[in-house]
């Protein structure tokens, strides 16, 4: 039997790349050659995605320390999995890769009685309309995170808190918010007495109400307090509060519950509750209520919840309640209270006065305070996690976490080329694809660019001096990178914050499209509910379409309710979500809307055709791709996750949208799709990015196979094919690059058993990379910086199954046929190692 394998060989030039040469090494993979899903990942195992950063933390909504170990902490990220530090935050390492099936973590708990026992609840609890990801239940480790086991509650989707009995690690309670975009029964409070083997739903209100906070009396763990909130989202509105919301207490370990609302307002939304470890009679609750009537605020009980008294209605404590409302008490001082909101606030007089804690990112979501030392804590916010040992005076850095959430990719044509994108909860980023004269990509190779967190970025890729980047509600920043100066431009400079969407002249998506025109000089397009065009850098704008959305006024009201409005525009609906100008044909522009319509113009906007696929349900058109091989061929990536439908939705047209075919065979039903791209060299070679990873098709989408390789499980938000690279932006793991696209362009399932693949043309550079000395086990990451591409010629070859005594030889010849290098599978036994000695030639692998 012929067993085909693909091997990696790095040819470096010892004079020009001595650092790379020192570590050159062969790489091989054993796998059968066929097109089945599992075999593709195994067959191409030697090919590596590389994480390039940036190392600037993304959102974390949960973090915890370990009682008795001041050096160890855990951080849960939104899309990036679970991370652990054992040096007080100097270095963080992902410990969920290879175990977790989803990437968004909502809660972490370490058993105080056994620090080896760690529970993790999936699905973030600060539920945004964008960049929020559902989970798949609870995972457990019994070896402090070395290995993990799934233990159930798969359908809870969003978990807000886990509480573990202080003396028995097998007794655990889970606060489940439940599905965000639909009603469901899998919500409330769950209890296990056997370490998660079995679960009981001990508190359930209704199918719209979930548990947003759970507090255990650590002096008497039979006593629990639960905050329940009627919550959810529509694509156009966030809902927080209603008849189902309430505050509950159990005194019998969850067997029975009673409401404890004496002194609280009738109108209840999201709440946070915390019982004082230093005095079990004292309990605080932070309440969202009717903001117009000023009914919310911080309340306190001095009799274990029997009666409540409001301490303050300070707006800082309850602003943007659906996103914040986090409350914690000092385990050693009943009068020291923390409230996490846009700022982190601390009161040392029971909530009467407050001070800001600074030194980390901002927008705070979780806090763990060491019960043995109140000066030691870990905080989770929109920039990651930070550790303090001095009462919050200073914190560990958040610039050592490659956990950024990015939206849309753009690239320039420089060398090295740069990647541009908006980072959620931060600025935009421009980062180099490699760093010259360096071993990896550091902070020297990236900077901020134009616009804000939700930006599309647009520029001339051959001369990216001027960059246009979007921001909230239609604002655009125009950046002159040479002058290092910027100004804001806007079609209609009006302050739209807080307005009903139906009253806004131009409705913009949170991630509003901005594109540069390849065919018209100095021309940019901006998508609202219609398409806008400027030819003078935003001084004037012209409408070049009518409304290209469904324009349903019933879905254009306030962004939040019933008690708290949402003002920044993320809930604007009936907007353009994607715009692309055909790179191959002047005057052809495609648009997609967030309510499921596709339009195309072939005359520069003079006329438009609605080419929405027949029968397409209301959905988000998240990406459009025009084929590089046929200008009439286009692809769309759609998703209905905001209707709690996680099925994939990819479509292809071959006639400018007159007819469409759905192309999802092979993509799992839970892998909703965000993007599809076609290779610019090999026709019908497609790549799809989904909520749970990457997929590849060799035949124009007729069949798909998983294409994860070493890429972690994380939502893929965008893809770009550029300069023989495949670039992926992620929601939680920053940017990843696959350098070896030429290999996939040459791949054939029926290739001869002996095949040498044509190497990609290589630029000789100084510097080095881990990929110069890679191995099957290399995961494509570095703890402090991004990974450079290999600094030599990478050669892949395929061999039949060989006998142990058989030798293979590789000769490298110049253009005249002269042999310049020879490599063999037989190791050089005469090579001697000494200080300053030249490196031994690599040995070709046969298996």
N, C-alpha and C positions, 0 to 999 in steps of 0.2 A: 504493500500500500504506500502510495506517495503521501507523505505528510508535509504540507506547505507551511512555511513559517516566514515571517517578515522580520528582518533584522535592521538595526540602526548602526551606522558607522559614521564617525565624525572625522573628517579629514581636515587637519589644521596645518597651518604653515609655520614651522618652528621659528623662522626668523622674525616674522611679523607678529605672531601671536604666541609668545612664549608662555604666558600664563595659562592660556587655553590648552596648550600642548601638554602641560604638566599633568593634566587630569584626563586626557582623552581616553575613552573607554568604549568598548563595544556594548551593544544592547540587543537583546533578542527576545522573541516571544514565540511560544509554541501555540499554534492554533490551526484548526482546519480552515480552509478558505471556502467560504460560502456566504450567502447574503442573509443568513439568519441573524436575529437581533443580538443574541448573546455572543455569537462568534465574531461579529464585527468589532465589538469592544475588545475582545480578547486578541483578535488578529492584529489590531492596530495599537496594542498595548504599549508598544515602544514609542508611540507618538505622544507628545506631552503638550497639554495646555500649560501656559505660564501665567501666573498672577503678576500683574505689573503695578498693583496698587490703585490709587494712592493709599498711603497709610494715614487715613483720617477717619475716625470712627463714625459709623452710622448709628441709627437709633437703637437703643436698648430699653426695654420696658421692665426688665427684671435683673436683679443681681443679688448675690448673697455671699456672706462669709462663712467661716467654719468655726464653731465654738471650740476654743482651745488651740487654735492654729491661726496666729495673726498674719501669716504669710499667704494663705490660700483663699481664693475667691473664685466665684463662678459668675459668668455674664451670659445672659440670653439675648440674642440679637434678633432683629426683625428681618428674616430671610437668610441670615448668615449662620444660623445654628448656635451651638453652645460652646463657650470658650472658658478656659481655666487659666489662672495665673497662680504660680507657687512662689512668686518673688514680689508680692505686694503691688502688682500691676506694672512692673518693669517689662515683662514679657507675657503675652497672651497666646495660648495655643488652642486651636479648635479641637474639641474632643468628641464631636458628634458625627463627623464625616465617616461614612461607611456604616453607620448604624441608623441614623434618623432618616425617615422617608420624606419629611418636609423640613423647611428651614427656619420657621418663625417660632420663637420661644416666648411664652407668656408668663411662666412662673417657674421658680426653682425653689426647692427646699432640701436642706441637708439635715438629717436626723441629728439632734443634739446628743442623743445617747450612743450613736454609732456614726461617725463621720464618713464611713465608707458607703453609707446608704444615702443615695441622692435621687430625688424625684424631680422630673421635669415635665411641665405641662405645655403643650404646643398651641400655637395660635395667639398672636399678641392681643393684649386686652385694651390698649389705647387705639381704638378702632377708627382709623382714618378712612376717607373714601378712596384714597390712592396710596399705593405703597403699603397697604396692610394685607397680611396674608393669613389664611386659615391654617389650622394645624390638624394633626391626626391622632390626638389623644395624649396618653401619658407614657413616658419612658422611665425606666428605673435602672440604676447602677448599684451594685453591691461592692464595688472595688474602687470607689472614689472617682468614677468617670472613665476608667480604662475600657470597660465594655458596657453595653447597654442592652436592655430587653424591653420590648414593647409590652405594656401591661393593660391595655384596654382604653375605654372611653373614646373610641375612634371618631365618633360623630359629634363630639362636643364642639369642635372647631376653634373655640377661643376660650382659653383658661386663664383666669385672673389671679388665682392664689392657690397655694398648696400649704396645708398646715399639718405638721407631724407631731404626734404625741411626744412630749419631752423625755419619756422613759421607755417607750415602746416603739421602735421604728416601723413596726408592722401596722400600726394604727395611723391612718392617714386620711385627711379630708381634702377634697378638691372643689374649688369654686369654679363652676363652669358657666361662662356667659352664654354659650351656645351659638348657633348659626347667626351670622350678622345680617344676611340678606334674605332670610325667610324665617317663618315660624318653625319650631322644632321641639320635640319632646326631650331631646338630649341636653338638658340644662338644669341649673340649680346646684345643690350641694350633694356631692357623692362621698361615700365613706367606704373604706376597706379596713378590715381587721386582720388580713392575712397578707399584707405587703403588696396589695394590688392584684392578687390572684382572682378575687371576686369583688364586685362593687354593688353598693346599694344606693339608690337615689333617695336620700333621707330628707331633702327639702326641695319641693317642686311647687311653684305657684301656678304658672300657665306656660303655654308654648311660645310666649313672647317675652318672658321675664327670666333673666339670668342672674347669677350671683356675681357681683362685681367686687366684693370684698368679703373676707372671712378672717375673723380674729379669734384666736384661742387664748383662754386664760391659762397661762403657763404655770400658775400656782395650783390650779384645779382644772386640768384639761378636759373634764366633763362639760365645762361651760364654754360655749361658743356663741359668737355673734356673727350674723350674716346680713349683709346689705344686698337687697334684691332690687334690680332695676328693669323696668320695661324698656327695652332698647332695641335698636336695629337701624338699618339703613335702607333707603331707596337710592337708586342712582342719582337722584336729585335732592336728597334730604337726609339729614341725620336726625334720628329720633332718640331722645333720652328723657324718660319719665312717662308716667301714666298710671292707670289704676293698679297695675301689677306691682309697682314699686313699694317697698316696705322694709322695715328693719325688724329682724327676728333674733330671738335668743333661745338657746337650748341649755338645759341644766343636766341632761342625761345622755351626754355624748352623742347628740343628734337624733335620739329616738323620737323626741317630740320638740316642737318649736312653738313659741308664742310671739306675737307682735309686741314691740316695746316702742311706742310712738307718742307717749304722753309728753306734751310740750313741743313736739315737732310740728311743722306745717302739714296741712292736709295734702298739698301739692308736692309730691316727692319725685325727684329724678335720681340721678346717680348719687351714691353716697359712699363714703369711706368711714370705717369704724375701727377703733383701736382701744383695747383694754390695757390699762397700765399694769405692767409686770410688777412695779414697785408698790402698787395699791390696787387690788382687784376690784374695789368698789368704785374706782374712778374710771370712767369710760368717756372717750371723746367720739363725736361723729361729725363729719363734714357733709353738708347737705346742699345739693342742687335743688332749687325750687323756682317758683315763678319769679323771674328776674325783674319784671315790671313792677311787682308788688314788694320787692326787696325782702322776700321771705326766707332766703337761704342764708348759709353761713356756718360758723363753727358752734356746735352745741356741746355741753358737758353734762354728765350725770355723776353724782357722788353716791348713788345707791344702786350701782350695777345695772343701770338702764331703766329703772322704774320710773324716773322722771328726768326730763331734759330741760336745760336752760341755755338760751343762746348767749354766747360769749361775745361774738362779733359778727358783723356782716361785711367785713372788709372784702372788697371786690377782688383783691389780688388772690384770695384764697379759693374763689369759686369761679374764676373766669374760664371760659371755654371748657365748661364742666365735663362734657362727654370725653374730652381728651385727657384731662387732668383728674382733679378730685382724688388726691392721694394724701393719706394722713398716717403719721407714725409718732409714737411716744418713746421717750427715753426710758429704757428698761430700768434705770436706777433713779429716776427723778420724775415724779408724777406731774410736775409743773412744766417740764420741758417737752414741747410739742413741735413737730415738724410738719409743714404742709408743702407739698410739691405741686408746682404750677409752672407757669412760664418762668418765674424765679423759684428758687428753693428758699423757703422761709422758716425761721426758727423763732419760737417764743419761749422765754424762760419764766413767764409769769402766768402760765395757764391759758395763753391765747389772747391776752389783753394787748400786748405790744409785740412787734415782729421786727426781725433783722434779716437781711439778705445774706445767703451763703454764696460766695462767688468762687471762681477758680476753675470751673468746668464749663461745659458747653452751654447749657440752658435747656429749657423745656424738659421738666423732670418727671419721672414716672415710678421710681422705686427707691427704697432706702432700707438697708440693713444696718442695725446698730448692735455692736458686740455686747451681749448681756453682762460680760465680765469687765468691760472697759468702754464706757460711753464715748470716749474720745476716738475710738476706732469704728469706722463705718465704711460702707461702700454704697455709692449712689449710682443710679442708672438714669440716663437722659438721652436726648436726641443725638448726642455725640459719642455714646458708648457708656463705659463705666469708669468710675474714679474711686480710688482708695484714699482714705484719710486716717491718720493716726494722731491728729492734733485738733480734734473737735471741729474739723472742717475749715481750718485756717489755710490748708493747702491740700492738694489732691494729686494723685498720680496722673501721668499724661494720658491723653486720649489720642495721641498722634502715633500710636504704635498698633493700630487695629485696621486691617484691610477689610472693613465691614461696611463700606459706603453703599448707599442705594442710589443708583443712577437711572436716568430716564432714557434719553435719546443720544445716539452716537453721531458725531460728525468728525471728519478727518481732513487734514490738509495734505498737500503733496510734497512737503519738505522732506529732508532726510536728516535725522530720523523723522518720520511723520509723527504728528501729534494727534491725540484723541481729545475731543471736546464733549462735555456733557454737563448737565445740571445734577448736582448732588442733593438729594432730599435732605432737608433740615440743615443745609449749609449753602455755600456758594457754588457757582459753576467751577469746572476744573478743565484745565488744559494740561495734558501729561504726555511726555515723549514715549514713544514705543520702545525705545532703548536708550541707554545712557552711555555715551562714548567715554573712553578712558576710565572706565569704572567696572566694578564687579557686579553692579546691579543698578536698579532705578531708584534713586533717592529723592529727597525733597528738592534737590538741585534741578530736577527735571520736570517739576510740575508747579503750577501756579493757578490762581483764580483767573477767570475770564469774564465775559460780559453776562449780565443778567443775574437771575436768582436761582433758587433751588429747583424750580420746576421748568427750567428753560429748555426750549429748542435753541440751538445756536447756528447762525448762518454767516457765511463769508465766502469769498473767492478762494478756493483751495490752493490756487497757484500763488496767491498773494494775500495771505490772511492778516493783513495789517488792520483792516476794519472788521470788527466782529459785532454782530447784532445778537443779543441774548434776551429772551423773554423773562417776564416776571408776572406778578399778580395782576389780574383783571386787565390785561392788554398793554401793560407797561413794557417798553423795550429799552434796554440800555445799549447805546452805540458806543463801542470802545475803540479808541485809536491806540493800538498796542505800541506804536512807535513813540507817540507823545505821552503815553501812559496817562491818558485822560479820557473821560467818558461823559456822556450826557444822556438824559432820558428823552425818548420820543414816544408819541402815542397818537393813534388815529384821532381819538376824541378825548382830550385830556380832562377827564371827569373823575372824581373820586367815587368809585362804584361800591366800596366796601359796605356791606350790610344791606344793600338794596335787594329787593326782589328781582329775580332774573328777568322777569317779564318787563320790568321798567328800565332795563339797561339798553342803551342804544346798540352797543355791540357786546354780544355775549361771548366770552372767551372761555375756553377750556382751561383747567388748571395747568395743563401741559400744552399750551396753545402753539400750533405749528408756525414756524418761521422758516422760510427757505430762500436761498439765493438762486437767481436764474442763471443757468448756463448759457442760454441763448440770447438774452437781452442784457445789454451792458448796464451796470449799476442798478439792477432791478431786484427787488425783494418782494415776497408775498407773505402775508400774515393772515392766519385763519381765525375768524370769529364765528358767527353763524353763517356768514358769507365770506367771500375771499376779497382781501384788500391788497392793493399794489402800490408800491412807491418806487419812483425812479430818481429820487433826490435825497436818499438817506433819511427818509421819514419826515421831511419838512412838509410834504403834502402826500395825501393818500387818495386812491381812487377805488371805488367799489367795482369789481369786475365780475360779480355774480349776484343773483338774488339769494335769498335764504336757501341753503343747501341741506337743511335739517328738517325733521318732522315738525318742528316749531309748535309743539303742544303746550299751550299756555298753562294748562293744569299742572304741568311739571316745571314751571318757572316761578315758583313762589319763594318763600324764605328758605334759606339753606339749612335751618335747624329749628327744632321744636320738640315738645310744646312749650318748654320753659326757657330755653336758651337758643338764641339765633346763632347761626354760623356765618361769619362775615367775609372770609377771605376769598371766596369764589370757587373753592374746590367742588362745590355742589352745583355750580352752573351746569345746565343741561340744555340739550339742543344746540350743540356747538360742533365745530369742525375739530376733529381729533387728529387728523393726518392729512397732509398735503404733499404731493410729489409732482414735480415737473419731469416729464419724460426726458432723460438725458440724451435720447437718440432722435428726438423729433421736436422741432420748434412748434410751439402753440398747443401742445398736448399737456394738459394738467389733470391729475386725478385728485379727488377729495374723498375723505371718509368722515362720517360724523359719529358722535358718541351715542346716537340713538339709532344707528344702523342703516344709514343711507350711503350709497356710493354714487358719485357723479364724475363725469369726464367732459372736458371741452377739448376740441381739436382745432379751435380757431382762436386761441389766446384769450378765451373768456367771453367772446361775443355771444356764443350759444353754449348751452350745457344740456347734457343728457343724463337722466336718472338711469343708471345701469346697475342698480341694486339687484343682487341675485334673487330670482323669483322665490318667494316663500321664506326669505331670510327674516328671522325673528328680530325684534328689537335687541340691539347689541351694541357693543363698542367696536368700531372699526379701528383697530389699534395700529395697523401697519399696511402699507401698500408697496408692492414691488413691481417694477416694470422689467420685463425680461431683457437681458443684454443681447439676446440672440434673435428676438423677434419683437418688433415694436408694437405689435398688436396683442402680445401676450402679457398678462398681468396677474398678480397674485394678491389676495388680501388675507390678513390674519384678523379674525374676529374673536371676541370673547363675550360670554354672558355671565361672568362670575358675579356681577352685581345683581343678578337674578338668582343667585345660588345655583347656577348651572355651570359645572366645571368641565363640560365636554369640550373637546377641541373643535375649532371652526376655521379651516383653511379652504380657500376657494381659488380656482384658476379659470381664466378666460383666455381664449385664443382669437377673439374677434372684438377687441376694444369694449368688452363688457356686455355685448348683446346676449351671450349665453355664458353660463358658469357651470363648473363641475366641482363638487366637494371632494377634497383630496386629504383624507384623514386616516386611511387604512394603516394600521400599525401603531397609531398614537393612542395611548390609554385614555379611557373615558374621564379620568380625573386630571388629565394634563391639559388644562385650558391654554390656548395658544395666544402669544403676544406678537410674534414676528415670524416672517418667512423671507428668505433671501435665496436668489439663484446665483450660482457661481458665474463669474464673468468670462471664464475660459471653456468650461465643459458644460454644454447644454444639458438641461434636465437634472443637474446636480443641485439639489436643494438642501437648505438647512433651516430648521424650525426651532425657535426658542419658546419654551412653555414654562408653566408655573413650577414644574418639577424637573426641568432639565432640557437637554438638547436631543434633536432627532435629525436623521439624515435620510434623503431619498436619492436614488440613482436614476429614477425614471420619471422625473417630472411630477412627483407626488402621488403616483399610483400606489406606491408602498413606502412605508417609513420604518426605520429601525432606530433604536436608541443609539446615541452617539455621545455618551458621557465621557468616556475615557477617564482621565483623572480629574475632570471638572467636578467640583462638589455639587451636592444637591442644593440648588438655590434658584429662585425665579430668574429667568432670562428675560430682560426687558427690551433688548435690542441687539441686532447683529449687523455687522458691516464687513464686506469683503473688500480688502484694500492691499495693494502691493504684495500679493500672494499670501496674505494673512487673513484669517477669520477672527474678527474682534467681537467679543461678547461683553455687553454691559449687564450687570446683575443687580438685583435688589437685595443687598446684604453681603456681597463678597467682592465689591469693586469691579475692576476690569480684568478680563482674561483674554489672552491672545494665543491662537494656534498658528504656528509659523509655516507649517508644511503642507499647504494646500496642493502643491504640485503632485504630491504623492497620491492624493485622493482623485485628482484629475486623471491620473494614469491607471487607477485601480480597475481591474476586471476580475470578476469572480472566477472566470475560466482561464486566467493567465497561466502561462507555462510554469512548471514547477521551479525552474531556474529563471529568475527574472532580476535584472538590475534596473531600478527605476532611475529615470533621468533626474539628476540633482537640480535643485533650484539655483539659478545664478546668484552668486554670493558677493557681497561687497566686503573687501578687506578693511577691517576696522581694528582699532586698539580697544582693549577692554577684555572682559571675560564673563563667563556665565556658568551657573550650575549645570546648564545643559551641555557644557563642554565635557562634563564628567558624569553624565546622567546614569541612572539605573532604573530598572523596572519599578523600584520602590519609591522613586522620587515623585513627590506629590505636586510639584510645580510652584512651591511657595518658599518663602524665607521669612523668618520672624520679624524682621525690621524693615525690609525694602522689597521692591519689585524685582522680577527676574528678567535679565537680558536674554535675547535670543542667542543661540549658539554662535560662536565667533569664527567658525570655519564652514567648510562645505559638508552638509549632512547628506549621507548616502544611505538609501534603503535598498535592501536586496532580499530576495525570497529564494529559499533552497528546498530541494526535496529532502526526504529523510535520508540521512547519511549514516554509514557505518562508522564505528568509533575510530577505525584506522584511516579513514579517508581524510585527505587534506583539501582545503580550499585556498585559493590564492587570488588576490585582487591586484591588478596592475593599473596604474594611472599613467596615461601617455599624454604627451603634448600633441599639438596640431600636426606635427610631422611624423607622429607615430613613435617617438622616442619614449621609452619608459623612464618616468621621473620618480615614481614611488612604487614600492611593492609591499603588500601586506599579506600575512598568512595566518591560518588557523593554528599553526604550530608556534608555541611561545619560544622566544629567543632565550635559550638557556645560557648564552654567553654574556648576556648583559650584566654589567656590574653597576651597583648603585653606590654613589659616594657624593659628598657635598659638592655641589656645582656640576654634577654629572648630567648629561643630556637624558631626557626621559626615554624609557623603553618604548619601542613602537607598540601600538595596541595590537592585540590578537583578535583575529576575526572569529566571531562566534558561529558555531554550527547548529546551535539549538537555543 
